[in-house]
Amino acid sequence: MHKSSIRAGIALLLTLAMLLPVSISTFAEETQTPASSVLQPRETGDAYDVEMTEPEEGTAKDADPAEPVQEEVQIQPESSTRGLNTSNKEPAELNGYNFVLFGLSGENSGDDNRSDTIMIVTVDQDRKEIKLTSILRDTKAAIEGHEPQKINAAYKYGGADLALKTINQNFSLDLKEYVTVDFTTLEDVIDILGGIEIELTEDEVYFINSYASEPVTEGLNTLNGEQALLYSRIRKIDSDKIRAGRQQKVIREILAKLKGSNFLQWLQVLFKVLETSEISMSVLDIIKVISLPLSSYQIVNNVIPDIDYDTDLTTMIDEHGEWIWVYDLEAAGNRIVAIINNQ
């Protein structure tokens, strides 16, 4: 989606917000689609239109218009060829609303801009959960048009579309939507929210204090944006898997702060993310996601590969001298499906 379209949708949201003294959650309730209306996205180039089917007689259309609709609007995946899985294996059907979060570290630029974070985000409205499933960036994977190598190189070669396709083809998935965020954007978001609480080890403190303008201490800290960004980048004191866990903690704590944020903070965060990010989702879906009652949702973290499935898991140095994870991607794909579908 072009940023101009996103800005137009958000401008509309802001206009309504200024005219109606309501919070984000109240705004969602007052603008909900009746339960009997079905959202049917229609792909038209880079933009997506929404058609509404007429409800049958005796349904919500005939209800008293003064009565607010209480049901949470269900977010449905759009029909798209984005990240098309052209492998022979039929991808599994996934529950909930799913998108991939690609995080660019800001450390690299130009042709070497790999995705430092690869995280499948699942909004499970039935279970009231937001699942964060990280795929380790050092996973060895097949990348269309290139030799097998670290999966994070797909973003370097073909941006979000090739990165999405690489995930789909290696793990037999059918993910369509993505959000790409430069982690320096999260630095600003964290400052808007007044910092996030993170427990730090002695080694983590040493790393952060080697670069941060303000020092931290061992134990529980309220990290500002700069400190949190440094925390999420730590990789040399342990492993890529623990690094992915740190990044999940940062996202989880941002979501936790959003739960208790005021409407003005919501708008500031919204503008910052949309202004600096690449987003494939429609404006309507963006509004639905940010309007969810986050205070009632639990955050569930997972990392792929993990120890909860049987697979050959090895680490090695490849022919280019790079450290990589080698494991059964088919088994890992089944594990991702099991996580998302609660199997």
N, C-alpha and C positions, 0 to 999 in steps of 0.2 A: 504494500500500500504506500502511495506517495505521502510524504509528510504533509503536503498541502491539504490533502483530504483529511488527515488526522487532525490537523489544526482547526479545520472547519468544523469538524464534529465536536472538538473540545470547546471551541468558541461558543457553539450552541449550548453545550452543557453549562458553561460558565454563565451565559446569559440567563438561562433558566435558574441557575443557582442564585444569581443576584436578585432575580425577581421573586423567588420563593425562599423565605428564610428557613430552609430545611437542611438537615445533615445529609451526607451521602447515602446512608442507609434509608432515611425517610424518602429521599428523592427516588431511590430504587423502588420503594413500595408504591409510591404515588404514580409512577410511570410504567408499572409492570404490564406486560402483555397478558391478556386473559388466558387462563389455562387451556381453553379450547382453541386458541389461535395457534397455528403452526408456523414457525419461522422457516421459510424455504429460500435459502440464499441462491442467487443466480449469478454465475460467474460472467462478468462482462469486462474482459481485459484485466486491468489492474484493480478495478473497483468491484464491489459486490453490492448488488441490489437486494432488497428484502421484499418478498411477496407475503401477503397475509391471506390465508384461506378463510372464508366466511364460516363462523361457527354454526353448528346445526341449531335448529329451533329448540328452545328450552334450555340452552346452555348459558354461558356467562354473558352473552350478548343481551339476554333478556333480564339480567340481574339489575337491581337497583343501582344506578350509576353513582349514588352517594356512598355506597359501600365499597371500601378499598379491597382490592384483590390481595389476599394474604400469601398465596403460594409464591415460592421463590422461582424466578424465571429460570428455566432450564437452558443452559448454554449448549448449543449443538455444533459439532464440527462442520466446516464448510466443504462443499464439493470443489476439489481443486486438483490439478495435475502437478502442483508444487512438490518437489522432492520425490517424484514418482519412483516407486519401487519396480524396477524392470527385471528383477530376478525371477527364477522359475517358481520359487516357493510362495504359496498364497499367504499374505500377511494375516495375522490374527486380528480379530475385532477387539477394540479396546473400549473399556467403560470410561465414562466421564468426559471431560473436556481436557485435551492434552495439547501442550505446545513445548517446543524446545527452547531453553534459555541458553544462548551463546554469550559467554562473557569474554570480551577482549581486554587483555590486561593493561593496555596502554604502554607496555614496555617495548612493543614492536610497532612498526608502522609500514605502510606501503605493501610490497609484495610478501613480506614475512609476517603478516598479521594473522597468526593462528588463533584458534579459539582456545583460550586458556581454561574456560569453563564450558562443559557440555552437560546440561542438566534437563531432564524431562520433567516438566511440571504438570501434574495431574490435579484438576479441580474435580473432586468427587462430591457432588452435591447430595447424593443419597446418604453417604456416610459422614458428611460434614468434615472432610479431610482435604488438605492440600499436601500432595505427595511430591517430594523432591528426590528424584532418582538420578544420581550423577554417574556419568560414564567417564572412566579415567581417560584423560587426554593422551596418555602414553600407550593406549590400547593399539596393538597392531591390527590394521584393517585394510581391506581392499578398497581402493579409491578409483573410481571410473576414470580412465585415461592416464593413470599413473601407476607406478609400482606400489605394492603393499608397503605401508609405513604407518607412522603414528596417525591416529584418527583425527587429531586436531589440525593436520595439514590440509584436510579437505577444505576448510574455510579459506585457507591461504590461496588454494588453486581456483576455487569457484564460488567463494562467498557462501552465504547461508543456504542457497539452493543446493549446491553440491554437498555441503555439510549435512543437510537434511537427508538428501538422497543416500549418502554414505551410511548414515545411521540406519535408514530403512532397509537397505540392501544387505547390510552385514548382520542385522539383528532380526530380519523378517518382520518389520513393522510398517505402518502406514501413517506416519505422522505428517501433518500438512502445515501446521502453523509454527511460527518461531518469533522470538524477540531477541535481538542482538543489542547488548548493552556494553559500553565501554566501562570498565570498573571505576574509572575516574568519575563517571556519572554517579555511581553509588556513593562515592566520597561526598558529593554534594547532598545527596538524598539523606545520608546519615546525619550530616550537619543540620539539615532542615528539621529532622526529627529529634535533635538534641542529643545525639549519640546513642550507642547500643552497648549493652552490658555483656562482657565476655570475660571468662576466667582464663588467666594467662599462666603458663609455666615459666620457669626460670629461663629456659632456652628461647622461648617466644619473646620474653621481655628483652633479652639481649639483642635479638634481631631487630625488633621494633625500635628500640632506643638507639640503634646504630644509624637510623635514618630519620626518625621522627623529630619534629621541631619541639614537641612537648613529650617528656618522658612518661612511661607507664611503670607499674610495679607488679610484682608477682601476686597472683590472686585475682579477685574480682575487680574489674575496671569498667568505667564508662568510657568507651573509646570514641574519639571524634572520627570524622571521615578519613583523615590522613592515616591515623593509627589503625583503623579497621581495614583500610586498603592494604597497608603493609602486612597486617596479620593474615589476610587472605592470600598474600603472595608468598608466604613462607614455604619453602620447599626443600631446603638443603639440610635441615636438622632431623628430618625423618623420612617420609615417603609421599609419593603422589596421592596415595589413598587418604592419608591423614590431611594432606593439603585440601583434597576435595571435601573432607569433613569440615575443615575450617570455613571453606566457602559456603557450605550449607548452613553453618552456624550464623554466618553474617546475613544470609538471606532470611533465615528463620527469625533472627532478632529484628531485622527490618520489618518483617511482617508483624511481629509482636508489637513493635512500636506503632505501626499503622493501626493496629486494633484500638489503641487508646488515643490516637491523634485527633485533633480537631479538624473542622472542615477546611480551614485556611491551609493547614499543613497538607491535607490531602491534595488540594489544588496545586500547591507549590511542588509537591512530589510528582504529581501527574504531569505538569508542564515540563519539569526538568527531564523526566524519563522520555516523554514523547518528543521533546525538542532535540534530544541527542541520541535517540535510539532508532534502529531499523525494525519495523514491526509489520508482520504480514496480516495480522488480525484486522477484521473490520471494525469501524468505529463503534458499531452497535455491540459487538462482542467485548470490546475494551470497556465500554460503559457497564456492561453486565458483570464483568469480572471485578472491576473496582467497586461495584455496588454490593458485592456479597457481604453478608454479615460476618466479617472475619472473626469477631469475638467468639463466635460459636464454632469455629473451625479449629481442628487439631493439625499440627504440622508433623508429617511422617517422613523421616530421612532414610534413604537407601543409597548404596554405592555398588556399581557394577564394575569389576567382578566383586562378589562377596563370598562368604564362606557357607552360605545356606543352600548351595546346590553343588552337585558332584560334577566336577569338570577338571581337566588338566590345566593347571595354572602355573606358569613359569615366568621368570623374568630373565632377560638376556640383553646383551649388547648386539645391535644389528650391524650390518656390513658398513654402515655409515658412522659407526661409533656412538650411536644413540641408544639410550636405555629404554626398553619397551616391555610392555606386558603382552604375553602370548597365552591365549586361553580359548576354550571352545565357545565361539561366538553364537552358535545355534543354541547351545544350552543357556548361554547368558540371555539371549533373546527370549527364550521361554521363561526365564526368571523375571525379566522385565514385564512380560505379559501377566505373570502370576501376581506381581506386586500391584500393577495397575488394576487388575480385575479381581483382586482379593481372593486368589485361589490358594 
